[in-house]
Amino acid sequence: MLLKFVTKNKELKEYKNKPTEELRKDLGGHSERLAKLKFDLAAGKVKNIREIRQIKKTIAQIMTAIREKNN
C-alpha cells in the first residue's frame, strides 16, 4: 500500500513539472480513453470497472496541475 502512495506522489510531481501543452495532450488522451470505456461499459464489454475510476482521478490530477500553473 505504501508503494502505491509513493508512486502516486511521483506521478503528481511529474504532472506539476510538465509543460501545460503536454498536460493538455495527456488530458485529451485520457478523456478519449474514458469516453471509450464508458461506451464499452454500456455495451457490457468492460471487465475492469476500477479503471474508469482511476482514469477519472488522473484527469482530475491533470486538471489541477493545469489550474495551478495558470494561477
PyMOL Python script that loads the backbone (N, CA, C, O; Angstrom):
from pymol import cmd

cmd.read_pdbstr("""\
ATOM      1  N   MET A   1       0.825  -1.193   0.000  1.00  0.00           N
ATOM      2  CA  MET A   1       0.000   0.000   0.000  1.00  0.00           C
ATOM      3  C   MET A   1       0.865   1.251   0.000  1.00  0.00           C
ATOM      4  O   MET A   1       0.539   2.221  -0.684  1.00  0.00           O
ATOM      5  N   LEU A   2       1.942   1.249   0.741  1.00  0.00           N
ATOM      6  CA  LEU A   2       2.824   2.408   0.795  1.00  0.00           C
ATOM      7  C   LEU A   2       3.472   2.650  -0.563  1.00  0.00           C
ATOM      8  O   LEU A   2       3.651   3.798  -0.970  1.00  0.00           O
ATOM      9  N   LEU A   3       3.819   1.591  -1.254  1.00  0.00           N
ATOM     10  CA  LEU A   3       4.430   1.728  -2.568  1.00  0.00           C
ATOM     11  C   LEU A   3       3.479   2.429  -3.530  1.00  0.00           C
ATOM     12  O   LEU A   3       3.908   3.254  -4.336  1.00  0.00           O
ATOM     13  N   LYS A   4       2.200   2.107  -3.451  1.00  0.00           N
ATOM     14  CA  LYS A   4       1.209   2.737  -4.309  1.00  0.00           C
ATOM     15  C   LYS A   4       1.135   4.233  -4.018  1.00  0.00           C
ATOM     16  O   LYS A   4       1.013   5.037  -4.942  1.00  0.00           O
ATOM     17  N   PHE A   5       1.207   4.614  -2.745  1.00  0.00           N
ATOM     18  CA  PHE A   5       1.153   6.018  -2.350  1.00  0.00           C
ATOM     19  C   PHE A   5       2.369   6.767  -2.881  1.00  0.00           C
ATOM     20  O   PHE A   5       2.243   7.888  -3.374  1.00  0.00           O
ATOM     21  N   VAL A   6       3.532   6.159  -2.781  1.00  0.00           N
ATOM     22  CA  VAL A   6       4.763   6.782  -3.265  1.00  0.00           C
ATOM     23  C   VAL A   6       4.681   6.970  -4.774  1.00  0.00           C
ATOM     24  O   VAL A   6       5.096   8.006  -5.293  1.00  0.00           O
ATOM     25  N   THR A   7       4.156   5.987  -5.476  1.00  0.00           N
ATOM     26  CA  THR A   7       4.013   6.076  -6.922  1.00  0.00           C
ATOM     27  C   THR A   7       3.083   7.220  -7.290  1.00  0.00           C
ATOM     28  O   THR A   7       3.359   7.952  -8.241  1.00  0.00           O
ATOM     29  N   LYS A   8       1.997   7.387  -6.564  1.00  0.00           N
ATOM     30  CA  LYS A   8       1.052   8.455  -6.851  1.00  0.00           C
ATOM     31  C   LYS A   8       1.699   9.819  -6.641  1.00  0.00           C
ATOM     32  O   LYS A   8       1.505  10.725  -7.452  1.00  0.00           O
ATOM     33  N   ASN A   9       2.462   9.975  -5.566  1.00  0.00           N
ATOM     34  CA  ASN A   9       3.147  11.245  -5.330  1.00  0.00           C
ATOM     35  C   ASN A   9       4.140  11.534  -6.450  1.00  0.00           C
ATOM     36  O   ASN A   9       4.298  12.682  -6.864  1.00  0.00           O
ATOM     37  N   LYS A  10       4.800  10.503  -6.931  1.00  0.00           N
ATOM     38  CA  LYS A  10       5.752  10.672  -8.015  1.00  0.00           C
ATOM     39  C   LYS A  10       5.022  11.135  -9.281  1.00  0.00           C
ATOM     40  O   LYS A  10       5.508  12.017  -9.991  1.00  0.00           O
ATOM     41  N   GLU A  11       3.870  10.547  -9.560  1.00  0.00           N
ATOM     42  CA  GLU A  11       3.084  10.950 -10.726  1.00  0.00           C
ATOM     43  C   GLU A  11       2.616  12.388 -10.595  1.00  0.00           C
ATOM     44  O   GLU A  11       2.648  13.140 -11.570  1.00  0.00           O
ATOM     45  N   LEU A  12       2.182  12.782  -9.406  1.00  0.00           N
ATOM     46  CA  LEU A  12       1.735  14.153  -9.195  1.00  0.00           C
ATOM     47  C   LEU A  12       2.866  15.142  -9.438  1.00  0.00           C
ATOM     48  O   LEU A  12       2.651  16.198 -10.034  1.00  0.00           O
ATOM     49  N   LYS A  13       4.064  14.810  -8.981  1.00  0.00           N
ATOM     50  CA  LYS A  13       5.212  15.685  -9.199  1.00  0.00           C
ATOM     51  C   LYS A  13       5.538  15.776 -10.686  1.00  0.00           C
ATOM     52  O   LYS A  13       5.911  16.840 -11.180  1.00  0.00           O
ATOM     53  N   GLU A  14       5.397  14.662 -11.399  1.00  0.00           N
ATOM     54  CA  GLU A  14       5.653  14.678 -12.836  1.00  0.00           C
ATOM     55  C   GLU A  14       4.661  15.592 -13.545  1.00  0.00           C
ATOM     56  O   GLU A  14       5.038  16.333 -14.452  1.00  0.00           O
ATOM     57  N   TYR A  15       3.406  15.542 -13.139  1.00  0.00           N
ATOM     58  CA  TYR A  15       2.389  16.406 -13.749  1.00  0.00           C
ATOM     59  C   TYR A  15       2.705  17.873 -13.492  1.00  0.00           C
ATOM     60  O   TYR A  15       2.509  18.714 -14.369  1.00  0.00           O
ATOM     61  N   LYS A  16       3.186  18.177 -12.314  1.00  0.00           N
ATOM     62  CA  LYS A  16       3.486  19.570 -11.984  1.00  0.00           C
ATOM     63  C   LYS A  16       4.708  20.077 -12.742  1.00  0.00           C
ATOM     64  O   LYS A  16       4.839  21.281 -12.961  1.00  0.00           O
ATOM     65  N   ASN A  17       5.600  19.182 -13.144  1.00  0.00           N
ATOM     66  CA  ASN A  17       6.816  19.585 -13.849  1.00  0.00           C
ATOM     67  C   ASN A  17       6.651  19.630 -15.365  1.00  0.00           C
ATOM     68  O   ASN A  17       7.492  20.202 -16.058  1.00  0.00           O
ATOM     69  N   LYS A  18       5.581  19.037 -15.887  1.00  0.00           N
ATOM     70  CA  LYS A  18       5.372  19.026 -17.334  1.00  0.00           C
ATOM     71  C   LYS A  18       4.869  20.379 -17.816  1.00  0.00           C
ATOM     72  O   LYS A  18       4.216  21.108 -17.068  1.00  0.00           O
ATOM     73  N   PRO A  19       5.174  20.713 -19.070  1.00  0.00           N
ATOM     74  CA  PRO A  19       4.628  21.949 -19.642  1.00  0.00           C
ATOM     75  C   PRO A  19       3.115  21.831 -19.836  1.00  0.00           C
ATOM     76  O   PRO A  19       2.579  20.728 -19.947  1.00  0.00           O
ATOM     77  N   THR A  20       2.446  22.960 -19.875  1.00  0.00           N
ATOM     78  CA  THR A  20       0.989  22.985 -19.971  1.00  0.00           C
ATOM     79  C   THR A  20       0.498  22.298 -21.235  1.00  0.00           C
ATOM     80  O   THR A  20      -0.499  21.578 -21.196  1.00  0.00           O
ATOM     81  N   GLU A  21       1.180  22.508 -22.352  1.00  0.00           N
ATOM     82  CA  GLU A  21       0.743  21.901 -23.619  1.00  0.00           C
ATOM     83  C   GLU A  21       0.768  20.377 -23.540  1.00  0.00           C
ATOM     84  O   GLU A  21      -0.137  19.707 -24.037  1.00  0.00           O
ATOM     85  N   GLU A  22       1.801  19.843 -22.917  1.00  0.00           N
ATOM     86  CA  GLU A  22       1.898  18.390 -22.785  1.00  0.00           C
ATOM     87  C   GLU A  22       0.799  17.863 -21.859  1.00  0.00           C
ATOM     88  O   GLU A  22       0.245  16.788 -22.090  1.00  0.00           O
ATOM     89  N   LEU A  23       0.492  18.626 -20.817  1.00  0.00           N
ATOM     90  CA  LEU A  23      -0.595  18.229 -19.917  1.00  0.00           C
ATOM     91  C   LEU A  23      -1.926  18.212 -20.658  1.00  0.00           C
ATOM     92  O   LEU A  23      -2.751  17.323 -20.445  1.00  0.00           O
ATOM     93  N   ARG A  24      -2.133  19.191 -21.524  1.00  0.00           N
ATOM     94  CA  ARG A  24      -3.375  19.236 -22.297  1.00  0.00           C
ATOM     95  C   ARG A  24      -3.478  18.042 -23.250  1.00  0.00           C
ATOM     96  O   ARG A  24      -4.569  17.510 -23.457  1.00  0.00           O
ATOM     97  N   LYS A  25      -2.353  17.620 -23.831  1.00  0.00           N
ATOM     98  CA  LYS A  25      -2.348  16.428 -24.687  1.00  0.00           C
ATOM     99  C   LYS A  25      -2.713  15.191 -23.874  1.00  0.00           C
ATOM    100  O   LYS A  25      -3.524  14.368 -24.300  1.00  0.00           O
ATOM    101  N   ASP A  26      -2.097  15.071 -22.688  1.00  0.00           N
ATOM    102  CA  ASP A  26      -2.399  13.938 -21.814  1.00  0.00           C
ATOM    103  C   ASP A  26      -3.870  13.939 -21.417  1.00  0.00           C
ATOM    104  O   ASP A  26      -4.516  12.892 -21.373  1.00  0.00           O
ATOM    105  N   LEU A  27      -4.384  15.120 -21.132  1.00  0.00           N
ATOM    106  CA  LEU A  27      -5.781  15.262 -20.739  1.00  0.00           C
ATOM    107  C   LEU A  27      -6.696  14.787 -21.862  1.00  0.00           C
ATOM    108  O   LEU A  27      -7.670  14.075 -21.618  1.00  0.00           O
ATOM    109  N   GLY A  28      -6.382  15.181 -23.082  1.00  0.00           N
ATOM    110  CA  GLY A  28      -7.182  14.755 -24.230  1.00  0.00           C
ATOM    111  C   GLY A  28      -7.160  13.245 -24.410  1.00  0.00           C
ATOM    112  O   GLY A  28      -8.192  12.633 -24.687  1.00  0.00           O
ATOM    113  N   GLY A  29      -5.991  12.648 -24.255  1.00  0.00           N
ATOM    114  CA  GLY A  29      -5.868  11.192 -24.391  1.00  0.00           C
ATOM    115  C   GLY A  29      -6.650  10.448 -23.327  1.00  0.00           C
ATOM    116  O   GLY A  29      -7.318   9.455 -23.614  1.00  0.00           O
ATOM    117  N   HIS A  30      -6.564  10.933 -22.096  1.00  0.00           N
ATOM    118  CA  HIS A  30      -7.296  10.281 -21.006  1.00  0.00           C
ATOM    119  C   HIS A  30      -8.804  10.475 -21.164  1.00  0.00           C
ATOM    120  O   HIS A  30      -9.584   9.581 -20.835  1.00  0.00           O
ATOM    121  N   SER A  31      -9.208  11.629 -21.663  1.00  0.00           N
ATOM    122  CA  SER A  31     -10.636  11.879 -21.873  1.00  0.00           C
ATOM    123  C   SER A  31     -11.199  10.952 -22.946  1.00  0.00           C
ATOM    124  O   SER A  31     -12.312  10.441 -22.818  1.00  0.00           O
ATOM    125  N   GLU A  32     -10.418  10.743 -24.007  1.00  0.00           N
ATOM    126  CA  GLU A  32     -10.844   9.820 -25.055  1.00  0.00           C
ATOM    127  C   GLU A  32     -10.956   8.401 -24.510  1.00  0.00           C
ATOM    128  O   GLU A  32     -11.912   7.687 -24.811  1.00  0.00           O
ATOM    129  N   ARG A  33      -9.980   7.998 -23.711  1.00  0.00           N
ATOM    130  CA  ARG A  33      -9.987   6.655 -23.119  1.00  0.00           C
ATOM    131  C   ARG A  33     -11.202   6.481 -22.203  1.00  0.00           C
ATOM    132  O   ARG A  33     -11.835   5.425 -22.198  1.00  0.00           O
ATOM    133  N   LEU A  34     -11.521   7.521 -21.431  1.00  0.00           N
ATOM    134  CA  LEU A  34     -12.670   7.461 -20.537  1.00  0.00           C
ATOM    135  C   LEU A  34     -13.964   7.324 -21.334  1.00  0.00           C
ATOM    136  O   LEU A  34     -14.835   6.535 -20.969  1.00  0.00           O
ATOM    137  N   ALA A  35     -14.095   8.086 -22.417  1.00  0.00           N
ATOM    138  CA  ALA A  35     -15.296   8.000 -23.248  1.00  0.00           C
ATOM    139  C   ALA A  35     -15.443   6.599 -23.839  1.00  0.00           C
ATOM    140  O   ALA A  35     -16.543   6.050 -23.880  1.00  0.00           O
ATOM    141  N   LYS A  36     -14.328   6.024 -24.297  1.00  0.00           N
ATOM    142  CA  LYS A  36     -14.367   4.671 -24.862  1.00  0.00           C
ATOM    143  C   LYS A  36     -14.768   3.652 -23.805  1.00  0.00           C
ATOM    144  O   LYS A  36     -15.564   2.752 -24.071  1.00  0.00           O
ATOM    145  N   LEU A  37     -14.213   3.798 -22.604  1.00  0.00           N
ATOM    146  CA  LEU A  37     -14.550   2.865 -21.530  1.00  0.00           C
ATOM    147  C   LEU A  37     -16.023   2.972 -21.140  1.00  0.00           C
ATOM    148  O   LEU A  37     -16.672   1.958 -20.884  1.00  0.00           O
ATOM    149  N   LYS A  38     -16.552   4.196 -21.094  1.00  0.00           N
ATOM    150  CA  LYS A  38     -17.968   4.372 -20.759  1.00  0.00           C
ATOM    151  C   LYS A  38     -18.863   3.744 -21.821  1.00  0.00           C
ATOM    152  O   LYS A  38     -19.888   3.137 -21.507  1.00  0.00           O
ATOM    153  N   PHE A  39     -18.463   3.897 -23.079  1.00  0.00           N
ATOM    154  CA  PHE A  39     -19.219   3.298 -24.173  1.00  0.00           C
ATOM    155  C   PHE A  39     -19.178   1.774 -24.063  1.00  0.00           C
ATOM    156  O   PHE A  39     -20.202   1.106 -24.208  1.00  0.00           O
ATOM    157  N   ASP A  40     -17.990   1.232 -23.807  1.00  0.00           N
ATOM    158  CA  ASP A  40     -17.839  -0.215 -23.660  1.00  0.00           C
ATOM    159  C   ASP A  40     -18.581  -0.725 -22.429  1.00  0.00           C
ATOM    160  O   ASP A  40     -19.097  -1.843 -22.439  1.00  0.00           O
ATOM    161  N   LEU A  41     -18.639   0.074 -21.378  1.00  0.00           N
ATOM    162  CA  LEU A  41     -19.364  -0.314 -20.175  1.00  0.00           C
ATOM    163  C   LEU A  41     -20.847  -0.472 -20.482  1.00  0.00           C
ATOM    164  O   LEU A  41     -21.484  -1.422 -20.028  1.00  0.00           O
ATOM    165  N   ALA A  42     -21.395   0.466 -21.255  1.00  0.00           N
ATOM    166  CA  ALA A  42     -22.804   0.392 -21.632  1.00  0.00           C
ATOM    167  C   ALA A  42     -23.070  -0.831 -22.513  1.00  0.00           C
ATOM    168  O   ALA A  42     -24.160  -1.402 -22.477  1.00  0.00           O
ATOM    169  N   ALA A  43     -22.072  -1.228 -23.300  1.00  0.00           N
ATOM    170  CA  ALA A  43     -22.216  -2.386 -24.176  1.00  0.00           C
ATOM    171  C   ALA A  43     -21.922  -3.695 -23.442  1.00  0.00           C
ATOM    172  O   ALA A  43     -22.142  -4.779 -23.982  1.00  0.00           O
ATOM    173  N   GLY A  44     -21.428  -3.589 -22.220  1.00  0.00           N
ATOM    174  CA  GLY A  44     -21.143  -4.783 -21.421  1.00  0.00           C
ATOM    175  C   GLY A  44     -19.801  -5.416 -21.729  1.00  0.00           C
ATOM    176  O   GLY A  44     -19.609  -6.600 -21.452  1.00  0.00           O
ATOM    177  N   LYS A  45     -18.873  -4.670 -22.289  1.00  0.00           N
ATOM    178  CA  LYS A  45     -17.573  -5.212 -22.672  1.00  0.00           C
ATOM    179  C   LYS A  45     -16.489  -4.992 -21.618  1.00  0.00           C
ATOM    180  O   LYS A  45     -15.436  -5.625 -21.682  1.00  0.00           O
ATOM    181  N   VAL A  46     -16.728  -4.107 -20.652  1.00  0.00           N
ATOM    182  CA  VAL A  46     -15.689  -3.751 -19.681  1.00  0.00           C
ATOM    183  C   VAL A  46     -15.621  -4.792 -18.572  1.00  0.00           C
ATOM    184  O   VAL A  46     -16.632  -5.137 -17.960  1.00  0.00           O
ATOM    185  N   LYS A  47     -14.418  -5.282 -18.327  1.00  0.00           N
ATOM    186  CA  LYS A  47     -14.204  -6.246 -17.245  1.00  0.00           C
ATOM    187  C   LYS A  47     -13.697  -5.545 -15.993  1.00  0.00           C
ATOM    188  O   LYS A  47     -14.039  -5.933 -14.876  1.00  0.00           O
ATOM    189  N   ASN A  48     -12.880  -4.509 -16.181  1.00  0.00           N
ATOM    190  CA  ASN A  48     -12.250  -3.822 -15.057  1.00  0.00           C
ATOM    191  C   ASN A  48     -12.888  -2.443 -14.875  1.00  0.00           C
ATOM    192  O   ASN A  48     -12.438  -1.469 -15.478  1.00  0.00           O
ATOM    193  N   ILE A  49     -13.918  -2.358 -14.059  1.00  0.00           N
ATOM    194  CA  ILE A  49     -14.628  -1.107 -13.837  1.00  0.00           C
ATOM    195  C   ILE A  49     -13.763  -0.125 -13.052  1.00  0.00           C
ATOM    196  O   ILE A  49     -13.942   1.088 -13.163  1.00  0.00           O
ATOM    197  N   ARG A  50     -12.841  -0.636 -12.272  1.00  0.00           N
ATOM    198  CA  ARG A  50     -11.968   0.219 -11.464  1.00  0.00           C
ATOM    199  C   ARG A  50     -11.109   1.133 -12.334  1.00  0.00           C
ATOM    200  O   ARG A  50     -10.699   2.210 -11.899  1.00  0.00           O
ATOM    201  N   GLU A  51     -10.842   0.702 -13.552  1.00  0.00           N
ATOM    202  CA  GLU A  51     -10.038   1.515 -14.465  1.00  0.00           C
ATOM    203  C   GLU A  51     -10.733   2.849 -14.758  1.00  0.00           C
ATOM    204  O   GLU A  51     -10.062   3.868 -14.920  1.00  0.00           O
ATOM    205  N   ILE A  52     -12.052   2.854 -14.826  1.00  0.00           N
ATOM    206  CA  ILE A  52     -12.802   4.088 -15.063  1.00  0.00           C
ATOM    207  C   ILE A  52     -12.553   5.063 -13.925  1.00  0.00           C
ATOM    208  O   ILE A  52     -12.300   6.244 -14.163  1.00  0.00           O
ATOM    209  N   ARG A  53     -12.622   4.587 -12.704  1.00  0.00           N
ATOM    210  CA  ARG A  53     -12.391   5.436 -11.537  1.00  0.00           C
ATOM    211  C   ARG A  53     -10.968   5.992 -11.545  1.00  0.00           C
ATOM    212  O   ARG A  53     -10.752   7.164 -11.237  1.00  0.00           O
ATOM    213  N   GLN A  54     -10.002   5.149 -11.897  1.00  0.00           N
ATOM    214  CA  GLN A  54      -8.607   5.582 -11.925  1.00  0.00           C
ATOM    215  C   GLN A  54      -8.380   6.651 -12.988  1.00  0.00           C
ATOM    216  O   GLN A  54      -7.647   7.611 -12.749  1.00  0.00           O
ATOM    217  N   ILE A  55      -8.992   6.499 -14.145  1.00  0.00           N
ATOM    218  CA  ILE A  55      -8.827   7.497 -15.205  1.00  0.00           C
ATOM    219  C   ILE A  55      -9.474   8.814 -14.791  1.00  0.00           C
ATOM    220  O   ILE A  55      -8.933   9.881 -15.082  1.00  0.00           O
ATOM    221  N   LYS A  56     -10.614   8.759 -14.121  1.00  0.00           N
ATOM    222  CA  LYS A  56     -11.253   9.991 -13.634  1.00  0.00           C
ATOM    223  C   LYS A  56     -10.333  10.713 -12.657  1.00  0.00           C
ATOM    224  O   LYS A  56     -10.220  11.938 -12.705  1.00  0.00           O
ATOM    225  N   LYS A  57      -9.678   9.973 -11.778  1.00  0.00           N
ATOM    226  CA  LYS A  57      -8.756  10.581 -10.817  1.00  0.00           C
ATOM    227  C   LYS A  57      -7.562  11.197 -11.533  1.00  0.00           C
ATOM    228  O   LYS A  57      -7.117  12.288 -11.178  1.00  0.00           O
ATOM    229  N   THR A  58      -7.048  10.507 -12.531  1.00  0.00           N
ATOM    230  CA  THR A  58      -5.914  11.027 -13.284  1.00  0.00           C
ATOM    231  C   THR A  58      -6.294  12.309 -14.005  1.00  0.00           C
ATOM    232  O   THR A  58      -5.515  13.263 -14.029  1.00  0.00           O
ATOM    233  N   ILE A  59      -7.489  12.340 -14.593  1.00  0.00           N
ATOM    234  CA  ILE A  59      -7.969  13.544 -15.271  1.00  0.00           C
ATOM    235  C   ILE A  59      -8.059  14.698 -14.276  1.00  0.00           C
ATOM    236  O   ILE A  59      -7.659  15.820 -14.586  1.00  0.00           O
ATOM    237  N   ALA A  60      -8.577  14.428 -13.100  1.00  0.00           N
ATOM    238  CA  ALA A  60      -8.693  15.472 -12.079  1.00  0.00           C
ATOM    239  C   ALA A  60      -7.314  15.979 -11.660  1.00  0.00           C
ATOM    240  O   ALA A  60      -7.138  17.179 -11.446  1.00  0.00           O
ATOM    241  N   GLN A  61      -6.338  15.086 -11.542  1.00  0.00           N
ATOM    242  CA  GLN A  61      -4.988  15.494 -11.158  1.00  0.00           C
ATOM    243  C   GLN A  61      -4.352  16.357 -12.239  1.00  0.00           C
ATOM    244  O   GLN A  61      -3.680  17.342 -11.934  1.00  0.00           O
ATOM    245  N   ILE A  62      -4.560  15.992 -13.495  1.00  0.00           N
ATOM    246  CA  ILE A  62      -4.008  16.781 -14.598  1.00  0.00           C
ATOM    247  C   ILE A  62      -4.664  18.153 -14.639  1.00  0.00           C
ATOM    248  O   ILE A  62      -3.982  19.163 -14.818  1.00  0.00           O
ATOM    249  N   MET A  63      -5.984  18.197 -14.475  1.00  0.00           N
ATOM    250  CA  MET A  63      -6.693  19.473 -14.494  1.00  0.00           C
ATOM    251  C   MET A  63      -6.232  20.368 -13.337  1.00  0.00           C
ATOM    252  O   MET A  63      -6.117  21.583 -13.500  1.00  0.00           O
ATOM    253  N   THR A  64      -5.973  19.779 -12.189  1.00  0.00           N
ATOM    254  CA  THR A  64      -5.479  20.542 -11.049  1.00  0.00           C
ATOM    255  C   THR A  64      -4.102  21.113 -11.342  1.00  0.00           C
ATOM    256  O   THR A  64      -3.824  22.268 -11.020  1.00  0.00           O
ATOM    257  N   ALA A  65      -3.240  20.306 -11.952  1.00  0.00           N
ATOM    258  CA  ALA A  65      -1.894  20.781 -12.288  1.00  0.00           C
ATOM    259  C   ALA A  65      -1.965  21.937 -13.295  1.00  0.00           C
ATOM    260  O   ALA A  65      -1.212  22.905 -13.186  1.00  0.00           O
ATOM    261  N   ILE A  66      -2.865  21.832 -14.266  1.00  0.00           N
ATOM    262  CA  ILE A  66      -3.032  22.911 -15.253  1.00  0.00           C
ATOM    263  C   ILE A  66      -3.526  24.178 -14.564  1.00  0.00           C
ATOM    264  O   ILE A  66      -3.033  25.273 -14.836  1.00  0.00           O
ATOM    265  N   ARG A  67      -4.496  24.025 -13.675  1.00  0.00           N
ATOM    266  CA  ARG A  67      -5.058  25.167 -12.957  1.00  0.00           C
ATOM    267  C   ARG A  67      -3.983  25.845 -12.097  1.00  0.00           C
ATOM    268  O   ARG A  67      -3.915  27.073 -12.040  1.00  0.00           O
ATOM    269  N   GLU A  68      -3.153  25.050 -11.437  1.00  0.00           N
ATOM    270  CA  GLU A  68      -2.088  25.612 -10.604  1.00  0.00           C
ATOM    271  C   GLU A  68      -1.060  26.370 -11.437  1.00  0.00           C
ATOM    272  O   GLU A  68      -0.529  27.387 -10.992  1.00  0.00           O
ATOM    273  N   LYS A  69      -0.780  25.886 -12.631  1.00  0.00           N
ATOM    274  CA  LYS A  69       0.179  26.575 -13.494  1.00  0.00           C
ATOM    275  C   LYS A  69      -0.380  27.895 -14.005  1.00  0.00           C
ATOM    276  O   LYS A  69       0.372  28.850 -14.203  1.00  0.00           O
ATOM    277  N   ASN A  70      -1.684  27.961 -14.219  1.00  0.00           N
ATOM    278  CA  ASN A  70      -2.304  29.182 -14.725  1.00  0.00           C
ATOM    279  C   ASN A  70      -2.426  30.255 -13.649  1.00  0.00           C
ATOM    280  O   ASN A  70      -2.524  31.438 -13.974  1.00  0.00           O
ATOM    281  N   ASN A  71      -2.424  29.879 -12.407  1.00  0.00           N
ATOM    282  CA  ASN A  71      -2.563  30.868 -11.330  1.00  0.00           C
ATOM    283  C   ASN A  71      -1.264  31.364 -10.842  1.00  0.00           C
ATOM    284  O   ASN A  71      -1.223  32.200  -9.939  1.00  0.00           O
TER     285      ASN A  71
END
""", "prot")
cmd.dss("prot")
cmd.show_as("cartoon", "prot")
cmd.util.cbc("prot")
cmd.orient("prot")
